[in-house]
Amino acid sequence: MELEEHYSQLLGINSPWEIYDVELKVDESRLDIWIEYMDDKGASPECGAACPRHDTRKERTWRHLDTMQFATYLHCNVPRVRCEKHDVKSIRVPWAEKNSRFTLLFEAFAIRVLNAAHSVEEARKLLGLNWHQVDAIKARAVKRGLARRQATKIDCLGIDEKQFRSGHDSVSNLYDLTGGRVLDIVEGRTENDCKQLIEQALTPEQRAQVTAVALDMWQAYANAVSQALPKADIVHDRFHISLHLNDAVDSVRRAENKALNKIGDNRLKGSRYCWLANEENIDKKRAEQFDVLKTSDLKVARAWAIKEMFRGFWDYRYAGWAKRHFDRWYAWAIRSRLTPIKKKAKMIKNHLPNILTYFKHRISNAVAEGLNSKIQTIKANARGYRSFAGFRNSILFYCGGLDMAP
């Protein structure tokens, strides 16, 4: 009885629950504790009403925190009560959540380990769990965290896509740019997918308070934002625009390098990084060689100069002056006789009104890019995901800024 009282105090087990047996298996490094419900009445799990006891379910087992070096398991035949409103239901046990086979204390510890470990695999081994059990703990933690999330005001959002599986399977992510967190994620990148993402992540009151949304120039996203957030300005992300211009420069380089190689000219060999990096980031070893290339009569040198001129667009304080800069840049780009550059220049001009909104809000998806790097690490550590649900839970677990402790 002293031993059972000892474990009752450690586990916080109080009347009408009682520990009636404890068994230590030294050869198996295992401790088993049996708990019994000692009352003929119980609270309905649905409405909390006191109800008569109906019957008892078969024994269930829960994994608890280790006692010393011994894996500890709780066992109980959970009683069921008959509720006048909700029929026969199992009563809630004080040490675990519904449908969980781990105690609250074990899940809280597992969440800390998963957040601290270098990978899920390392955490799984430390906890002595399989992948299915880890996924179940993360799913319950995310559900708990989303239920606790407060509908606070969010001024600026970011929307971005991320590849889910190999191929063309994509997901759409919604970011709180100020809070630096992922709000939610949905499968797909269509207009309806994006609209669903916004509506499931934000309350109507929150949607009415959003002032700006940073996104790329994908029209489906812009259409969804216009419908779901009619009061918010669309700000086309400056980093995606830079990527488009880099793609144009690289297209010019590849074509020119191919032509030069045919006549034995290998000046552009190994120079790709220099054309795509910001000039101030080029190391000294390459800088001297690049100084010669960028001042040459190469087509890629002209494409690079056009790309570099556009960088000055973002330095203005006011949209009017930025628009004048763009007009000068566009005139040069469109006369460049470089097809990739001309194509990107026309695309940027078509989206210019939602690019100029940058000077009103000064937001970008830089936060999203940082979180995307973390998401990529999550994918790599998990060696991919079979289901979207598991992928979503992992992103929200590590990047959602949720309060997930039991």
Salt bridges, closest charged atoms under 4 A:
ASP32 OD2 - LYS25 NZ 3.95
ASP32 OD2 - ARG30 NE 2.88
ASP32 OD1 - HIS75 NE2 2.57
ASP55 OD2 - HIS54 NE2 3.79
ASP55 OD1 - ARG80 NE 2.85
GLU59 OE2 - HIS75 ND1 3.41
ASP66 OD1 - ARG63 NH2 3.25
ASP87 OD1 - ARG82 NH1 3.23
GLU97 OE2 - ARG144 NE 2.92
GLU107 OE2 - ARG140 NE 2.73
GLU107 OE1 - ARG144 NH2 3.17
GLU121 OE2 - ARG124 NH2 2.88
GLU121 OE2 - LYS125 NZ 3.69
ASP155 OD1 - LYS153 NZ 3.61
ASP160 OD1 - HIS240 NE2 3.59
GLU161 OE2 - ARG189 NH2 2.96
ASP169 OD2 - ARG165 NH1 3.48
ASP176 OD2 - ARG181 NE 2.92
ASP184 OD1 - ARG392 NE 2.87
ASP233 OD2 - LYS360 NZ 2.88
ASP233 OD2 - HIS361 NE2 2.72
ASP237 OD2 - HIS240 ND1 2.77
ASP250 OD1 - ARG253 NE 2.83
ASP250 OD2 - ARG254 NH1 2.84
ASP250 OD2 - ARG272 NE 3.41
ASP265 OD2 - ARG267 NE 2.99
GLU279 OE2 - LYS294 NZ 1.99
GLU280 OE2 - ARG311 NH2 2.88
ASP291 OD1 - LYS294 NZ 3.38
GLU308 OE2 - LYS307 NZ 3.55
GLU308 OE1 - ARG311 NH1 2.95
ASP327 OD2 - LYS323 NZ 3.02
ASP403 OD1 - ARG148 NH1 3.39
